């Protein structure tokens, strides 16, 4: 179960994934993983009723 107290952790994770995605030195396979992780994080915010 994810509660409101967990959202700051997901926010931090989202920012980290965005940094990786936007870094041109990151290999494509790592960027793909970061994009999947970002989708998961955005789904958590959607389920929590947050817009990030």
DSSP file (Angstrom, degrees, kcal/mol; ACC not computed):
  #  RESIDUE AA STRUCTURE BP1 BP2  ACC     N-H-->O    O-->H-N    N-H-->O    O-->H-N    TCO  KAPPA ALPHA  PHI   PSI    X-CA   Y-CA   Z-CA
    1    1 A X              0   0    0      0, 0.0     2,-0.5     0, 0.0     0, 0.0   0.000 360.0 360.0 360.0 134.6    0.0    0.0    0.0
    2    2 A X        -     0   0    0     42,-0.0     2,-0.2     3,-0.0     0, 0.0  -0.920 360.0-172.9-107.8 124.9    1.3    3.4   -0.9
    3    3 A X    >>  -     0   0    0     -2,-0.5     3,-2.3     1,-0.0     4,-0.5  -0.603  42.7 -93.5-110.7 172.8    0.3    6.3    1.3
    4    4 A X  G >4 S+     0   0    0      1,-0.3     3,-0.9    -2,-0.2     4,-0.4   0.790 121.2  65.6 -56.3 -28.3    0.7   10.1    1.1
    5    5 A X  G 34 S+     0   0    0      1,-0.2    -1,-0.3     2,-0.1     4,-0.2   0.681  98.2  54.9 -69.4 -15.5    3.9    9.8    3.1
    6    6 A X  G X> S+     0   0    0     -3,-2.3     4,-1.7     1,-0.2     3,-0.8   0.635  83.5  85.5 -89.4 -16.1    5.5    7.8    0.2
    7    7 A X  H <X S+     0   0    0     -3,-0.9     4,-2.5    -4,-0.5     5,-0.2   0.852  83.0  57.2 -60.8 -37.4    4.8   10.4   -2.4
    8    8 A X  H 3> S+     0   0    0     -4,-0.4     4,-2.2     1,-0.2    -1,-0.3   0.873 106.3  51.8 -60.3 -33.3    8.0   12.5   -1.7
    9    9 A X  H <> S+     0   0    0     -3,-0.8     4,-2.3    -4,-0.2    -1,-0.2   0.924 111.2  46.3 -66.1 -43.9   10.0    9.3   -2.4
   10   10 A X  H  X S+     0   0    0     -4,-1.7     4,-2.4     2,-0.2    -2,-0.2   0.851 109.8  54.8 -67.6 -33.6    8.3    8.8   -5.7
   11   11 A X  H  X S+     0   0    0     -4,-2.5     4,-2.2     2,-0.2    -1,-0.2   0.927 109.8  46.5 -63.7 -44.1    8.8   12.5   -6.5
   12   12 A X  H  X S+     0   0    0     -4,-2.2     4,-2.1     1,-0.2    -2,-0.2   0.910 112.1  50.8 -63.0 -42.6   12.5   12.1   -5.9
   13   13 A X  H  X S+     0   0    0     -4,-2.3     4,-2.4     1,-0.2    -2,-0.2   0.896 108.6  52.6 -62.1 -40.4   12.6    8.9   -8.0
   14   14 A X  H  X S+     0   0    0     -4,-2.4     4,-2.3     1,-0.2    -1,-0.2   0.924 108.9  48.9 -61.7 -45.3   10.8   10.7  -10.8
   15   15 A X  H  X S+     0   0    0     -4,-2.2     4,-2.0     1,-0.2    -1,-0.2   0.890 110.9  50.9 -63.1 -39.1   13.3   13.5  -10.9
   16   16 A X  H  X S+     0   0    0     -4,-2.1     4,-2.1     2,-0.2    -1,-0.2   0.920 110.0  49.1 -63.6 -44.3   16.2   11.0  -10.9
   17   17 A X  H  X S+     0   0    0     -4,-2.4     4,-2.6     1,-0.2    -2,-0.2   0.893 109.3  52.3 -64.5 -39.2   14.7    9.1  -13.9
   18   18 A X  H  X S+     0   0    0     -4,-2.3     4,-2.1     2,-0.2    -1,-0.2   0.892 107.7  52.2 -63.5 -39.3   14.2   12.3  -15.8
   19   19 A X  H  < S+     0   0    0     -4,-2.0     4,-0.4     2,-0.2    -2,-0.2   0.918 111.2  47.1 -61.7 -43.0   17.8   13.2  -15.3
   20   20 A X  H >< S+     0   0    0     -4,-2.1     3,-1.1     1,-0.2     6,-0.3   0.926 111.3  50.5 -64.4 -44.6   18.9    9.8  -16.6
   21   21 A X  H 3< S+     0   0    0     -4,-2.6    -1,-0.2     1,-0.3    -2,-0.2   0.870 112.5  47.2 -61.4 -37.5   16.6   10.1  -19.6
   22   22 A X  T 3< S+     0   0    0     -4,-2.1     2,-0.7    -5,-0.2    -1,-0.3   0.450  88.5  98.8 -86.9  -0.1   17.9   13.5  -20.5
   23   23 A X    X   -     0   0    0     -3,-1.1     3,-1.5    -4,-0.4     8,-0.0  -0.792  59.9-158.8 -90.1 113.9   21.5   12.6  -20.2
   24   24 A X  T 3  S+     0   0    0     -2,-0.7    -1,-0.1     1,-0.3    -4,-0.0   0.683  87.7  64.2 -66.9 -15.8   22.9   11.9  -23.6
   25   25 A X  T 3  S+     0   0    0      2,-0.1     2,-0.3    -3,-0.0    -1,-0.3   0.595  79.0 101.2 -83.1  -9.8   25.8    9.8  -22.2
   26   26 A X  S <  S-     0   0    0     -3,-1.5     5,-0.1    -6,-0.3    -6,-0.0  -0.584  81.9-111.4 -77.1 132.8   23.4    7.2  -20.8
   27   27 A X     >  -     0   0    0     -2,-0.3     4,-2.3     1,-0.1     3,-0.5  -0.254  25.5-114.0 -61.3 151.7   23.2    4.0  -22.9
   28   28 A X  H  > S+     0   0    0      1,-0.2     4,-2.5     2,-0.2     5,-0.2   0.851 115.2  55.1 -57.8 -38.7   19.9    3.4  -24.7
   29   29 A X  H  > S+     0   0    0      1,-0.2     4,-1.7     2,-0.2    -1,-0.2   0.881 110.0  46.2 -65.8 -36.4   19.1    0.3  -22.7
   30   30 A X  H  > S+     0   0    0     -3,-0.5     4,-2.3     2,-0.2    -2,-0.2   0.881 111.3  52.6 -71.4 -37.8   19.5    2.2  -19.4
   31   31 A X  H  X S+     0   0    0     -4,-2.3     4,-2.2     2,-0.2    -2,-0.2   0.900 107.3  52.3 -63.4 -41.0   17.4    5.1  -20.8
   32   32 A X  H  X S+     0   0    0     -4,-2.5     4,-2.0     2,-0.2    -1,-0.2   0.914 109.5  49.0 -61.0 -42.8   14.7    2.5  -21.7
   33   33 A X  H  X S+     0   0    0     -4,-1.7     4,-2.5     1,-0.2    -2,-0.2   0.912 109.7  51.8 -62.7 -42.2   14.7    1.2  -18.2
   34   34 A X  H  X S+     0   0    0     -4,-2.3     4,-2.3     1,-0.2    -1,-0.2   0.877 108.1  52.3 -62.4 -37.5   14.5    4.8  -16.8
   35   35 A X  H  X S+     0   0    0     -4,-2.2     4,-2.0     2,-0.2    -1,-0.2   0.886 109.6  48.5 -66.8 -38.0   11.5    5.4  -19.0
   36   36 A X  H  X S+     0   0    0     -4,-2.0     4,-2.0     2,-0.2    -2,-0.2   0.914 112.1  49.1 -65.9 -42.3    9.7    2.3  -17.7
   37   37 A X  H  X S+     0   0    0     -4,-2.5     4,-2.4     1,-0.2    -2,-0.2   0.886 109.3  52.9 -63.1 -38.9   10.5    3.4  -14.2
   38   38 A X  H  X S+     0   0    0     -4,-2.3     4,-2.7     1,-0.2    -1,-0.2   0.897 106.7  52.4 -64.2 -40.3    9.1    6.9  -14.9
   39   39 A X  H  X S+     0   0    0     -4,-2.0     4,-2.1     2,-0.2    -1,-0.2   0.912 109.4  49.6 -60.7 -42.7    5.9    5.3  -16.2
   40   40 A X  H  X S+     0   0    0     -4,-2.0     4,-1.9     2,-0.2    -2,-0.2   0.931 111.6  48.5 -61.8 -45.6    5.5    3.4  -13.0
   41   41 A X  H  X S+     0   0    0     -4,-2.4     4,-2.1     1,-0.2    -2,-0.2   0.912 110.4  50.5 -62.6 -43.5    6.1    6.5  -10.9
   42   42 A X  H  X S+     0   0    0     -4,-2.7     4,-2.2     1,-0.2    -1,-0.2   0.864 108.2  53.7 -64.0 -35.1    3.6    8.5  -13.0
   43   43 A X  H  X S+     0   0    0     -4,-2.1     4,-2.6     2,-0.2    -1,-0.2   0.878 105.8  53.3 -66.0 -37.1    1.0    5.8  -12.5
   44   44 A X  H  X S+     0   0    0     -4,-1.9     4,-1.9     2,-0.2    -2,-0.2   0.937 110.7  46.4 -61.6 -45.8    1.5    5.9   -8.7
   45   45 A X  H  X>S+     0   0    0     -4,-2.1     5,-2.9     1,-0.2     4,-0.6   0.887 111.3  52.3 -64.6 -37.9    0.9    9.7   -8.8
   46   46 A X  H ><5S+     0   0    0     -4,-2.2     3,-1.0     1,-0.2    -2,-0.2   0.931 110.5  47.1 -62.9 -45.5   -2.2    9.1  -11.0
   47   47 A X  H 3<5S+     0   0    0     -4,-2.6    -1,-0.2     1,-0.3    -2,-0.2   0.826 111.3  52.1 -65.7 -30.6   -3.6    6.6   -8.6
   48   48 A X  H 3<5S-     0   0    0     -4,-1.9    -1,-0.3    -5,-0.2    -2,-0.2   0.548 116.4-115.9 -81.8  -6.9   -2.9    8.9   -5.7
   49   49 A X  T <<5S+     0   0    0     -3,-1.0     2,-0.3    -4,-0.6    -3,-0.2   0.705  71.3 135.0  79.5  19.4   -4.8   11.7   -7.5
   50   50 A X      < -     0   0    0     -5,-2.9     2,-0.6    -6,-0.2    -1,-0.3  -0.744  49.4-144.1 -99.2 147.2   -1.6   13.8   -7.8
   51   51 A X              0   0    0     -2,-0.3    -9,-0.0     1,-0.1    -5,-0.0  -0.954 360.0 360.0-111.5 116.2   -0.6   15.7  -10.9
   52   52 A X              0   0    0     -2,-0.6    -1,-0.1   -10,-0.1   -10,-0.0   0.356 360.0 360.0-116.3 360.0    3.2   15.6  -11.3
